[in-house]
């Protein structure tokens, strides 16, 4: 039986991979846009708290996987936009299974292809 800590690390790693793959597919975005996109392409209802996603992106930024910069949104509000950093998702996810157990499939017009 998996401990709480190991289950948390699996979820954390999955969220990191999903975030990296989303940024790879749609380019630099702010947290709300990333969360909205993940909800749109998920097979099952995927409701992400923006705080959870923000924490994952801050962690990825500290690790050098993403780079954040402040800019204005379409509605002229300041937001931090995240883009892929130096480390690729392939390097980061090298120890994960090919599918990674993530229930998100490619969808026409999303820029996301295949099972993750």
N, C-alpha and C positions, 0 to 999 in steps of 0.2 A: 504494500500500500504506500502510495506517495505521500510524503509529508506536505504540510501547508507551504513550506518554503520552496520545495521543488516544484509544486504546482504553480506557485507565483512566478518562479523563474521561467517556466514554460510559457505562461501567459505573457510575461514581459517580453520574452524573446519573439513570440508570435506578433505582438503589437509592434515591436521594433521592425520586424521584417515587413509587415503590412505597410507601415509608414514609409519605409524606404522604397518599397515597390510602387507605392502610390506616387511618391515624388518623382520616381524614375519615369512613370507613365505620363503624368500630367504637368510636370515641371514645378517650379517654385510656387508655393501656395501658403496661405496662412492657416492656422489651426481650424477655424470654422469651415473653410473650404475643403480641407482634407477630411474632416469628420463627415461633412455632407456627401462627399464623393464616396467614402467607404459605405455609408448607408445606402447610396444609390446602387452600388454594384454587389452588395452582399446577397447571398442566396437566402439566408435567414435574416430576420430583423436584427440588425447590428446597431445598437444604440450606444455610442461612445460618449462618455462625459468628456467635454472639452478639456477639463482639468487633467484627466487621465492621459489624454493624447498630448497635451502640452508638456506634462512631466516626461513622457517618453521622448518627445522631440528635444527637450532640454538635455536629457541624458545622452541622446544621440549626438547632440551638438558638442557636449563636453568630450565625447569619445572621438570627435572628428568625422563622424559619419554624415552629418548634415551641417549646413552653415546657415545661420539666421541673420537676417538684416531687416531693418525697419523701413517700411514704405507705406504709401497710401493705398487703401483698397479702392474698388470702383465707387464706393460711396464716400470717398475722401476722408476716411478714418485711418489713423495710424494703426498699423498692425505689423507684427513680426512675420516675415515671410521666410519659409524654410526651403532650402534646395539641397540636393545631394552634395555631400562633401567628398573628401579624398577616398575614403574606404568604400568599396562597392558592396552591394547587397550580397553578391556571390561570395566575397571574402567573409563577410559577417555571418552568412548562413551556411557556410561550408559543412557544419556538423548537423544541420537539420535534414530531415527527409525531404525528397524532391517536392512533395506536395505540402509538407509541413503541417498537415491537418487543418489548413485554413479553408473555410467554406466560402471562398470568394472566387468566382469564375470570371473569365473575360466576357465582355459585352461589346457589341458593335458600337463604335463611336466613342468608346471610353478611353482608348489608347492602352487598355490593359488586355493582355491576351493570356490564354491558358489557365490551367489550375495552378493556384499558388499553394 
